[in-house]
Amino acid sequence: MITNKDAFGLARKNNKKKKLRYFIMTTIITLMLFMIILPFSYYKSENNRMKNYLKYEYQTKTIQLSINNDESLEIARKVAKEDNRVVRFIENYVPYYRALITNIKEDRPIGLYIKSAVPYNSPNNQVILEGRTLKNDDEIVCSSMIFVDDQSTIDNAVNMSDYLGQTLKFRFRIYDNGDFTDNYIERQYKLVGIYNEEKNYEYQTCYITENAYESQKDEIIKEWNEAWGGVVYVKDYFDVEDVSQKFPGMSPMFMRRFPNYPKTVLTIVIIEAVIIMIMNIIAFIIYLKGYIKNNYKSLTLYKALGFTKEDSEKIILFQIGESFITAIVITTVITFIGTMCLRYYLYRKARFYIENGVKIDCLAIFIFLMLLFLIIKYMIKRNTKIIENLTVKELSKE
């Protein structure tokens, strides 16, 4: 029996003599891998994005109410108290303060929203990139990138990690007569953490403690805007629509997510991917059969030279294996470069930090490769057995 080194050497010589067949085989395997990588990886990326979106996006668990009279307010209080699906009801809900940061290294003050760290609206429920969450009323956490204006991208955004641990000066715009005025109240907060805005898509937001937020509400909000009303926090996204029906006449508003729609799309994608995989395998079997038949002359020569059936199998396996390995290397390199380019594009163009933009489904690819390997092994064994059973006369014809 010949060694693996000798078998690989003969396999390489055969591929060099038949460059076109080697090129076609490599191209076919490369295309097959791409046809599997793309749909399965799209499925994994979108499924991961959807899970994160539903898990961390606080608006999926809130109902905003327009409370216009005392009767509506009493109904809201009663529902919040009696329905165990409600985590909390906040009256006189103010979604944010509009503020300017005045002491960071930019040409002009940078505007952003200041929110209260209440349930489902808190960096405690998000991934802190650097620093820590809020502990004291004189502290603040901000998104990792703050943009100078609406046209900003990552290129000219302010990296808030540069200011971690520093005391920032804020000017809060006073809300009066139904709109924000040009009057300001100044406050100072120490930046103790920056969070991952991919989790809630808040790219221009900072959070202060609930106590600090509430203590200055009367000062900043001079006149109550009834359109803001109140907000109800529920335990689960799937409770939102049902609970909202208990607030008649209060024009309940909430963010609709329709998670079933993307799940249906993803199911279709995965079914199509499986169909593509089966079609690829059938086409590959047909081509592989012809490919091995074209090597009959070499196989009969090996038999005449005294090579065993196992030797012939080893040579043809290495011959196909070289195309296989080359295709995997090409696919891996192109996929890696493509993924990095896409992540870079999203990072530069998006208004928020991108994490896990692309997920490669390695398990599906591994299963597919194993199927191909088993098919190749079976086809080689089957066809070398045909050669083994040929008579001397039939071998001479070959």
Beta strands, then each sheet from edge to edge (+ up, - down):
strand 1: 62-65
strand 2: 86-90
strand 3: 97-101
strand 4: 110-116
strand 5: 128-131
strand 6: 139-143
strand 7: 145-146
strand 8: 158-159
strand 9: 167-176
strand 10: 179-195
strand 11: 205-208
strand 12: 230-234
sheet 1: 1+ 12- 2+
sheet 2: 5+ 10- 6- 11+ 4+ 3- 9+
sheet 3: 7+ 8-
end
